[in-house]
Amino acid sequence: MAGVDEVGRGAWAGPVSVGVVVHPPGRRAPTGLRDSKELSEPRREALFPAVIAWCQAWAVGHAGPEECDELGMTAAQRLAARRAFAALPVAPGSALLDGSLDYLTGADGGPVAEVRTVVGGDATCVSVAAASVVAKVTRDRMMRAWSPAYPAFAFDRNKGYPSPVHRRAVAELGLTDLHRRSWSFADGLASPPSAGPGGR
């Protein structure tokens, strides 16, 4: 069985990322493992290697900002999830998915035969909590790596979410190639004249 969780859905910039962790039968979960939103960034980073050592397999898939714009968020989450499952060295037969929306299953089926959605799953299911940690740490590292190319936006601190610094930079400088241009915040905004590399 795999636990599945996403991160980045509500961000203005960067990918939406989906983590998948295959639960290892008979192994005790790392101490302190819980929903990544309840953990500080240093604590998530410290837990990351313990989660990787504990689980049977893991992967994180991403859908970039252009794909979020082109497909819509639910389809972008589905694409990111399928990329994560495709990267796994094993093929889980079922999945626990955080939340009430099944974005794994599409018109052509999905990567697993059985999907169970669990509201608050990242707080109650250890495999979902583990998936939330690997997804969050992986995406945060990407945003920190891209941040020097866009210093005014402080992506290393806000990770693409609408912090006051991020909002001010968007208002003053416009959009970078990491931004989701179809979202309402982008209405009427142009790209800055010297946008850096998107890193994709």
C-alpha positions as a Python dict, from the first residue, in 0.01 Angstrom:
ca = {
    (1, 'M'): (0, 0, 0),
    (2, 'A'): (118, 351, -84),
    (3, 'G'): (53, 676, 97),
    (4, 'V'): (6, 979, -128),
    (5, 'D'): (7, 1352, -56),
    (6, 'E'): (60, 1671, -255),
    (7, 'V'): (225, 2004, -188),
    (8, 'G'): (221, 2329, -382),
    (9, 'R'): (-144, 2337, -481),
    (10, 'G'): (-196, 2679, -327),
    (11, 'A'): (135, 2834, -435),
    (12, 'W'): (158, 3113, -690),
    (13, 'A'): (488, 2988, -829),
    (14, 'G'): (667, 2658, -878),
    (15, 'P'): (537, 2308, -942),
    (16, 'V'): (264, 2110, -777),
    (17, 'S'): (438, 1805, -634),
    (18, 'V'): (302, 1468, -527),
    (19, 'G'): (486, 1234, -292),
    (20, 'V'): (431, 859, -284),
    (21, 'V'): (564, 636, -6),
    (22, 'V'): (520, 259, 0),
    (23, 'H'): (452, 143, 355),
    (24, 'P'): (702, -120, 474),
    (25, 'P'): (522, -398, 665),
    (26, 'G'): (652, -466, 1012),
    (27, 'R'): (879, -161, 1045),
    (28, 'R'): (837, 105, 1311),
    (29, 'A'): (793, 454, 1167),
    (30, 'P'): (1051, 723, 1249),
    (31, 'T'): (988, 904, 1576),
    (32, 'G'): (812, 1236, 1531),
    (33, 'L'): (676, 1158, 1184),
    (34, 'R'): (354, 1351, 1117),
    (35, 'D'): (193, 1590, 874),
    (36, 'S'): (468, 1806, 720),
    (37, 'K'): (265, 2123, 783),
    (38, 'E'): (303, 2064, 1157),
    (39, 'L'): (682, 2037, 1133),
    (40, 'S'): (937, 2315, 1103),
    (41, 'E'): (1159, 2320, 795),
    (42, 'P'): (1468, 2202, 992),
    (43, 'R'): (1265, 1919, 1145),
    (44, 'R'): (1137, 1807, 804),
    (45, 'E'): (1491, 1809, 668),
    (46, 'A'): (1609, 1605, 967),
    (47, 'L'): (1327, 1352, 922),
    (48, 'F'): (1377, 1314, 547),
    (49, 'P'): (1668, 1063, 557),
    (50, 'A'): (1492, 864, 831),
    (51, 'V'): (1177, 840, 619),
    (52, 'I'): (1380, 732, 315),
    (53, 'A'): (1554, 462, 521),
    (54, 'W'): (1225, 344, 671),
    (55, 'C'): (996, 312, 369),
    (56, 'Q'): (998, 33, 113),
    (57, 'A'): (1006, 279, -178),
    (58, 'W'): (936, 646, -244),
    (59, 'A'): (915, 898, -525),
    (60, 'V'): (804, 1255, -589),
    (61, 'G'): (648, 1365, -917),
    (62, 'H'): (602, 1723, -1035),
    (63, 'A'): (384, 1919, -1276),
    (64, 'G'): (535, 2255, -1367),
    (65, 'P'): (360, 2592, -1369),
    (66, 'E'): (291, 2575, -1742),
    (67, 'E'): (124, 2238, -1694),
    (68, 'C'): (-81, 2373, -1404),
    (69, 'D'): (-200, 2653, -1633),
    (70, 'E'): (-266, 2428, -1932),
    (71, 'L'): (-432, 2136, -1755),
    (72, 'G'): (-594, 2288, -1447),
    (73, 'M'): (-495, 2195, -1096),
    (74, 'T'): (-670, 1858, -1058),
    (75, 'A'): (-529, 1725, -1385),
    (76, 'A'): (-185, 1866, -1296),
    (77, 'Q'): (-198, 1683, -963),
    (78, 'R'): (-293, 1365, -1147),
    (79, 'L'): (1, 1410, -1386),
    (80, 'A'): (243, 1468, -1098),
    (81, 'A'): (110, 1161, -917),
    (82, 'R'): (146, 941, -1223),
    (83, 'R'): (503, 1058, -1267),
    (84, 'A'): (572, 968, -905),
    (85, 'F'): (419, 621, -937),
    (86, 'A'): (609, 563, -1263),
    (87, 'A'): (935, 636, -1080),
    (88, 'L'): (872, 377, -807),
    (89, 'P'): (1074, 53, -827),
    (90, 'V'): (766, -139, -704),
    (91, 'A'): (401, -133, -811),
    (92, 'P'): (160, -80, -518),
    (93, 'G'): (-185, -229, -555),
    (94, 'S'): (-365, 34, -348),
    (95, 'A'): (-318, 386, -218),
    (96, 'L'): (-430, 603, 70),
    (97, 'L'): (-476, 955, -62),
    (98, 'D'): (-490, 1259, 164),
    (99, 'G'): (-807, 1465, 132),
    (100, 'S'): (-1150, 1403, -16),
    (101, 'L'): (-1063, 1435, -387),
    (102, 'D'): (-940, 1133, -582),
    (103, 'Y'): (-703, 1295, -830),
    (104, 'L'): (-524, 965, -897),
    (105, 'T'): (-804, 807, -1100),
    (106, 'G'): (-878, 950, -1442),
    (107, 'A'): (-1096, 852, -1734),
    (108, 'D'): (-835, 597, -1838),
    (109, 'G'): (-793, 454, -1489),
    (110, 'G'): (-503, 522, -1259),
    (111, 'P'): (-169, 393, -1134),
    (112, 'V'): (-326, 169, -866),
    (113, 'A'): (-628, -59, -861),
    (114, 'E'): (-777, 79, -541),
    (115, 'V'): (-773, 435, -405),
    (116, 'R'): (-909, 537, -66),
    (117, 'T'): (-932, 906, 16),
    (118, 'V'): (-874, 998, 380),
    (119, 'V'): (-962, 1345, 506),
    (120, 'G'): (-682, 1444, 739),
    (121, 'G'): (-482, 1143, 626),
    (122, 'D'): (-152, 1325, 668),
    (123, 'A'): (-232, 1347, 1041),
    (124, 'T'): (-366, 992, 1089),
    (125, 'C'): (-188, 762, 838),
    (126, 'V'): (186, 716, 875),
    (127, 'S'): (244, 644, 505),
    (128, 'V'): (54, 959, 405),
    (129, 'A'): (249, 1164, 661),
    (130, 'A'): (570, 1023, 515),
    (131, 'A'): (453, 1115, 164),
    (132, 'S'): (380, 1469, 282),
    (133, 'V'): (733, 1500, 422),
    (134, 'V'): (913, 1372, 111),
    (135, 'A'): (698, 1589, -117),
    (136, 'K'): (745, 1902, 93),
    (137, 'V'): (1120, 1861, 141),
    (138, 'T'): (1176, 1783, -229),
    (139, 'R'): (972, 2080, -351),
    (140, 'D'): (1121, 2318, -92),
    (141, 'R'): (1471, 2224, -208),
    (142, 'M'): (1373, 2302, -566),
    (143, 'M'): (1238, 2644, -470),
    (144, 'R'): (1551, 2724, -268),
    (145, 'A'): (1770, 2625, -564),
    (146, 'W'): (1575, 2855, -799),
    (147, 'S'): (1562, 3147, -555),
    (148, 'P'): (1899, 3312, -646),
    (149, 'A'): (1771, 3370, -1001),
    (150, 'Y'): (1476, 3569, -859),
    (151, 'P'): (1613, 3743, -548),
    (152, 'A'): (1329, 3992, -506),
    (153, 'F'): (1073, 3713, -476),
    (154, 'A'): (1238, 3534, -179),
    (155, 'F'): (1141, 3188, -302),
    (156, 'D'): (1389, 3039, -55),
    (157, 'R'): (1166, 3164, 227),
    (158, 'N'): (811, 3154, 89),
    (159, 'K'): (853, 2857, -149),
    (160, 'G'): (627, 3027, -404),
    (161, 'Y'): (337, 3093, -167),
    (162, 'P'): (191, 3447, -148),
    (163, 'S'): (390, 3601, 137),
    (164, 'P'): (401, 3983, 172),
    (165, 'V'): (746, 3994, 7),
    (166, 'H'): (626, 3776, -279),
    (167, 'R'): (310, 3983, -328),
    (168, 'R'): (512, 4306, -336),
    (169, 'A'): (760, 4162, -587),
    (170, 'V'): (480, 4049, -817),
    (171, 'A'): (313, 4392, -796),
    (172, 'E'): (639, 4577, -866),
    (173, 'L'): (820, 4343, -1107),
    (174, 'G'): (553, 4126, -1266),
    (175, 'L'): (567, 3753, -1328),
    (176, 'T'): (860, 3516, -1363),
    (177, 'D'): (858, 3197, -1566),
    (178, 'L'): (796, 3009, -1240),
    (179, 'H'): (455, 3173, -1193),
    (180, 'R'): (117, 3025, -1275),
    (181, 'R'): (-20, 3274, -1521),
    (182, 'S'): (-380, 3151, -1537),
    (183, 'W'): (-447, 3229, -1170),
    (184, 'S'): (-646, 3539, -1079),
    (185, 'F'): (-351, 3710, -907),
    (186, 'A'): (-176, 3726, -1247),
    (187, 'D'): (-455, 3917, -1423),
    (188, 'G'): (-308, 4223, -1591),
    (189, 'L'): (50, 4149, -1488),
    (190, 'A'): (338, 4120, -1731),
    (191, 'S'): (663, 3930, -1711),
    (192, 'P'): (961, 4124, -1576),
    (193, 'P'): (1204, 4227, -1851),
    (194, 'S'): (1488, 4010, -1717),
    (195, 'A'): (1329, 3695, -1582),
    (196, 'G'): (1585, 3431, -1489),
    (197, 'P'): (1590, 3067, -1592),
    (198, 'G'): (1295, 2856, -1486),
    (199, 'G'): (1509, 2564, -1386),
    (200, 'R'): (1286, 2311, -1558),
}
